[in-house]
Amino acid sequence: MVSDAKGIPLEIGPGKKIKGSEKIDLATTQNVKWVAKSRATARPPSAVARC
């Protein structure tokens, strides 16, 4: 799928952590609207088998 959107930012700034927390201070980010924490543990991908 292709988008015809224009003016999309080419760079992002991940921001800095809030001291004493794992949260990100959105005021220190560049071209970021929201932040979500990823899972703490990694899970293997689902497997699909043909029988």
Jmol script that loads the backbone (N, CA, C; Angstrom):
load data "model"
ATOM      1  N   MET A   1       0.848  -1.166   0.000  1.00  0.00           N
ATOM      2  CA  MET A   1       0.000   0.000   0.000  1.00  0.00           C
ATOM      3  C   MET A   1       0.901   1.239   0.000  1.00  0.00           C
ATOM      4  N   VAL A   2       0.533   2.218  -0.775  1.00  0.00           N
ATOM      5  CA  VAL A   2       1.312   3.446  -0.901  1.00  0.00           C
ATOM      6  C   VAL A   2       0.455   4.630  -0.476  1.00  0.00           C
ATOM      7  N   SER A   3       1.076   5.558   0.231  1.00  0.00           N
ATOM      8  CA  SER A   3       0.368   6.755   0.675  1.00  0.00           C
ATOM      9  C   SER A   3       0.845   7.957  -0.129  1.00  0.00           C
ATOM     10  N   ASP A   4      -0.067   8.873  -0.410  1.00  0.00           N
ATOM     11  CA  ASP A   4       0.320  10.096  -1.112  1.00  0.00           C
ATOM     12  C   ASP A   4       0.517  11.263  -0.136  1.00  0.00           C
ATOM     13  N   ALA A   5       0.734  10.931   1.137  1.00  0.00           N
ATOM     14  CA  ALA A   5       0.934  11.951   2.172  1.00  0.00           C
ATOM     15  C   ALA A   5       2.188  12.769   1.880  1.00  0.00           C
ATOM     16  N   LYS A   6       2.120  14.051   2.206  1.00  0.00           N
ATOM     17  CA  LYS A   6       3.253  14.946   1.983  1.00  0.00           C
ATOM     18  C   LYS A   6       3.628  15.626   3.284  1.00  0.00           C
ATOM     19  N   GLY A   7       4.883  16.023   3.400  1.00  0.00           N
ATOM     20  CA  GLY A   7       5.352  16.726   4.590  1.00  0.00           C
ATOM     21  C   GLY A   7       5.602  15.818   5.782  1.00  0.00           C
ATOM     22  N   ILE A   8       5.840  14.534   5.524  1.00  0.00           N
ATOM     23  CA  ILE A   8       6.096  13.585   6.608  1.00  0.00           C
ATOM     24  C   ILE A   8       7.518  13.803   7.126  1.00  0.00           C
ATOM     25  N   PRO A   9       7.714  13.867   8.469  1.00  0.00           N
ATOM     26  CA  PRO A   9       9.056  14.083   9.015  1.00  0.00           C
ATOM     27  C   PRO A   9       9.994  12.930   8.662  1.00  0.00           C
ATOM     28  N   LEU A  10      11.229  13.264   8.336  1.00  0.00           N
ATOM     29  CA  LEU A  10      12.222  12.245   8.005  1.00  0.00           C
ATOM     30  C   LEU A  10      13.047  11.829   9.215  1.00  0.00           C
ATOM     31  N   GLU A  11      13.010  12.608  10.267  1.00  0.00           N
ATOM     32  CA  GLU A  11      13.803  12.306  11.459  1.00  0.00           C
ATOM     33  C   GLU A  11      12.906  12.295  12.682  1.00  0.00           C
ATOM     34  N   ILE A  12      13.285  11.441  13.656  1.00  0.00           N
ATOM     35  CA  ILE A  12      12.585  11.423  14.939  1.00  0.00           C
ATOM     36  C   ILE A  12      13.620  11.494  16.054  1.00  0.00           C
ATOM     37  N   GLY A  13      13.214  12.008  17.185  1.00  0.00           N
ATOM     38  CA  GLY A  13      14.060  12.045  18.372  1.00  0.00           C
ATOM     39  C   GLY A  13      13.346  11.269  19.467  1.00  0.00           C
ATOM     40  N   PRO A  14      13.932  10.182  19.958  1.00  0.00           N
ATOM     41  CA  PRO A  14      13.253   9.313  20.917  1.00  0.00           C
ATOM     42  C   PRO A  14      12.987   9.941  22.279  1.00  0.00           C
ATOM     43  N   GLY A  15      13.641  11.022  22.612  1.00  0.00           N
ATOM     44  CA  GLY A  15      13.418  11.674  23.903  1.00  0.00           C
ATOM     45  C   GLY A  15      14.258  11.089  25.011  1.00  0.00           C
ATOM     46  N   LYS A  16      14.040  11.624  26.207  1.00  0.00           N
ATOM     47  CA  LYS A  16      14.827  11.198  27.374  1.00  0.00           C
ATOM     48  C   LYS A  16      13.904  10.642  28.441  1.00  0.00           C
ATOM     49  N   LYS A  17      14.448   9.711  29.223  1.00  0.00           N
ATOM     50  CA  LYS A  17      13.681   9.131  30.329  1.00  0.00           C
ATOM     51  C   LYS A  17      13.492  10.151  31.446  1.00  0.00           C
ATOM     52  N   ILE A  18      12.361  10.047  32.120  1.00  0.00           N
ATOM     53  CA  ILE A  18      12.116  10.855  33.307  1.00  0.00           C
ATOM     54  C   ILE A  18      12.931  10.235  34.443  1.00  0.00           C
ATOM     55  N   LYS A  19      13.692  11.054  35.139  1.00  0.00           N
ATOM     56  CA  LYS A  19      14.579  10.561  36.194  1.00  0.00           C
ATOM     57  C   LYS A  19      13.801   9.759  37.229  1.00  0.00           C
ATOM     58  N   GLY A  20      14.292   8.554  37.554  1.00  0.00           N
ATOM     59  CA  GLY A  20      13.666   7.693  38.539  1.00  0.00           C
ATOM     60  C   GLY A  20      12.453   6.944  38.010  1.00  0.00           C
ATOM     61  N   SER A  21      12.274   6.939  36.687  1.00  0.00           N
ATOM     62  CA  SER A  21      11.110   6.305  36.074  1.00  0.00           C
ATOM     63  C   SER A  21      11.530   5.661  34.758  1.00  0.00           C
ATOM     64  N   GLU A  22      10.689   4.784  34.241  1.00  0.00           N
ATOM     65  CA  GLU A  22      10.944   4.203  32.918  1.00  0.00           C
ATOM     66  C   GLU A  22      10.183   4.958  31.842  1.00  0.00           C
ATOM     67  N   LYS A  23       9.453   6.014  32.211  1.00  0.00           N
ATOM     68  CA  LYS A  23       8.649   6.770  31.265  1.00  0.00           C
ATOM     69  C   LYS A  23       9.502   7.779  30.505  1.00  0.00           C
ATOM     70  N   ILE A  24       9.034   8.133  29.311  1.00  0.00           N
ATOM     71  CA  ILE A  24       9.723   9.099  28.459  1.00  0.00           C
ATOM     72  C   ILE A  24       9.050  10.459  28.593  1.00  0.00           C
ATOM     73  N   ASP A  25       9.850  11.502  28.709  1.00  0.00           N
ATOM     74  CA  ASP A  25       9.336  12.867  28.760  1.00  0.00           C
ATOM     75  C   ASP A  25       9.043  13.313  27.333  1.00  0.00           C
ATOM     76  N   LEU A  26       7.757  13.411  26.964  1.00  0.00           N
ATOM     77  CA  LEU A  26       7.382  13.757  25.595  1.00  0.00           C
ATOM     78  C   LEU A  26       7.862  15.145  25.186  1.00  0.00           C
ATOM     79  N   ALA A  27       8.128  16.003  26.145  1.00  0.00           N
ATOM     80  CA  ALA A  27       8.627  17.345  25.820  1.00  0.00           C
ATOM     81  C   ALA A  27      10.043  17.286  25.241  1.00  0.00           C
ATOM     82  N   THR A  28      10.753  16.182  25.441  1.00  0.00           N
ATOM     83  CA  THR A  28      12.122  16.047  24.938  1.00  0.00           C
ATOM     84  C   THR A  28      12.186  15.270  23.625  1.00  0.00           C
ATOM     85  N   THR A  29      11.043  14.859  23.095  1.00  0.00           N
ATOM     86  CA  THR A  29      11.031  14.112  21.842  1.00  0.00           C
ATOM     87  C   THR A  29      10.941  15.048  20.641  1.00  0.00           C
ATOM     88  N   GLN A  30      11.236  14.509  19.476  1.00  0.00           N
ATOM     89  CA  GLN A  30      11.119  15.277  18.238  1.00  0.00           C
ATOM     90  C   GLN A  30      10.297  14.454  17.253  1.00  0.00           C
ATOM     91  N   ASN A  31       9.180  15.014  16.783  1.00  0.00           N
ATOM     92  CA  ASN A  31       8.278  14.357  15.836  1.00  0.00           C
ATOM     93  C   ASN A  31       7.703  13.045  16.372  1.00  0.00           C
ATOM     94  N   VAL A  32       7.433  12.992  17.681  1.00  0.00           N
ATOM     95  CA  VAL A  32       6.837  11.820  18.325  1.00  0.00           C
ATOM     96  C   VAL A  32       5.549  12.276  18.992  1.00  0.00           C
ATOM     97  N   LYS A  33       4.446  11.554  18.739  1.00  0.00           N
ATOM     98  CA  LYS A  33       3.162  11.928  19.335  1.00  0.00           C
ATOM     99  C   LYS A  33       2.839  11.110  20.574  1.00  0.00           C
ATOM    100  N   TRP A  34       3.286   9.844  20.629  1.00  0.00           N
ATOM    101  CA  TRP A  34       3.020   9.014  21.792  1.00  0.00           C
ATOM    102  C   TRP A  34       4.093   7.949  21.906  1.00  0.00           C
ATOM    103  N   VAL A  35       4.193   7.364  23.092  1.00  0.00           N
ATOM    104  CA  VAL A  35       5.195   6.339  23.382  1.00  0.00           C
ATOM    105  C   VAL A  35       4.489   5.164  24.053  1.00  0.00           C
ATOM    106  N   ALA A  36       4.860   3.956  23.682  1.00  0.00           N
ATOM    107  CA  ALA A  36       4.308   2.757  24.309  1.00  0.00           C
ATOM    108  C   ALA A  36       5.458   1.837  24.707  1.00  0.00           C
ATOM    109  N   LYS A  37       5.360   1.265  25.864  1.00  0.00           N
ATOM    110  CA  LYS A  37       6.389   0.346  26.342  1.00  0.00           C
ATOM    111  C   LYS A  37       6.186  -1.010  25.673  1.00  0.00           C
ATOM    112  N   SER A  38       7.270  -1.600  25.224  1.00  0.00           N
ATOM    113  CA  SER A  38       7.178  -2.923  24.617  1.00  0.00           C
ATOM    114  C   SER A  38       7.163  -3.982  25.714  1.00  0.00           C
ATOM    115  N   ARG A  39       6.884  -5.193  25.328  1.00  0.00           N
ATOM    116  CA  ARG A  39       6.819  -6.281  26.312  1.00  0.00           C
ATOM    117  C   ARG A  39       8.161  -6.466  27.011  1.00  0.00           C
ATOM    118  N   ALA A  40       8.081  -6.864  28.260  1.00  0.00           N
ATOM    119  CA  ALA A  40       9.295  -7.086  29.037  1.00  0.00           C
ATOM    120  C   ALA A  40       9.967  -8.405  28.644  1.00  0.00           C
ATOM    121  N   THR A  41       9.179  -9.354  28.177  1.00  0.00           N
ATOM    122  CA  THR A  41       9.746 -10.637  27.779  1.00  0.00           C
ATOM    123  C   THR A  41       9.505 -10.867  26.303  1.00  0.00           C
ATOM    124  N   ALA A  42      10.428 -11.512  25.685  1.00  0.00           N
ATOM    125  CA  ALA A  42      10.283 -11.805  24.260  1.00  0.00           C
ATOM    126  C   ALA A  42       9.591 -13.151  24.089  1.00  0.00           C
ATOM    127  N   ARG A  43       8.694 -13.203  23.149  1.00  0.00           N
ATOM    128  CA  ARG A  43       8.009 -14.460  22.852  1.00  0.00           C
ATOM    129  C   ARG A  43       8.406 -14.889  21.454  1.00  0.00           C
ATOM    130  N   PRO A  44       8.554 -16.201  21.270  1.00  0.00           N
ATOM    131  CA  PRO A  44       8.875 -16.669  19.923  1.00  0.00           C
ATOM    132  C   PRO A  44       7.686 -16.479  18.989  1.00  0.00           C
ATOM    133  N   PRO A  45       7.923 -16.319  17.707  1.00  0.00           N
ATOM    134  CA  PRO A  45       6.821 -16.146  16.765  1.00  0.00           C
ATOM    135  C   PRO A  45       5.958 -17.402  16.691  1.00  0.00           C
ATOM    136  N   SER A  46       4.703 -17.233  16.337  1.00  0.00           N
ATOM    137  CA  SER A  46       3.823 -18.373  16.170  1.00  0.00           C
ATOM    138  C   SER A  46       4.282 -19.203  14.980  1.00  0.00           C
ATOM    139  N   ALA A  47       4.120 -20.488  15.085  1.00  0.00           N
ATOM    140  CA  ALA A  47       4.517 -21.385  14.001  1.00  0.00           C
ATOM    141  C   ALA A  47       3.278 -21.902  13.290  1.00  0.00           C
ATOM    142  N   VAL A  48       3.362 -22.011  11.991  1.00  0.00           N
ATOM    143  CA  VAL A  48       2.293 -22.576  11.178  1.00  0.00           C
ATOM    144  C   VAL A  48       2.874 -23.751  10.420  1.00  0.00           C
ATOM    145  N   ALA A  49       2.229 -24.890  10.534  1.00  0.00           N
ATOM    146  CA  ALA A  49       2.737 -26.087   9.887  1.00  0.00           C
ATOM    147  C   ALA A  49       1.718 -26.618   8.891  1.00  0.00           C
ATOM    148  N   ARG A  50       2.226 -27.194   7.847  1.00  0.00           N
ATOM    149  CA  ARG A  50       1.357 -27.834   6.866  1.00  0.00           C
ATOM    150  C   ARG A  50       1.416 -29.327   7.127  1.00  0.00           C
ATOM    151  N   CYS A  51       0.271 -29.958   7.283  1.00  0.00           N
ATOM    152  CA  CYS A  51       0.249 -31.401   7.571  1.00  0.00           C
ATOM    153  C   CYS A  51      -0.132 -32.206   6.357  1.00  0.00           C
TER     154      CYS A  51
END
end "model"
wireframe off; spacefill off
backbone 0.3
color backbone group
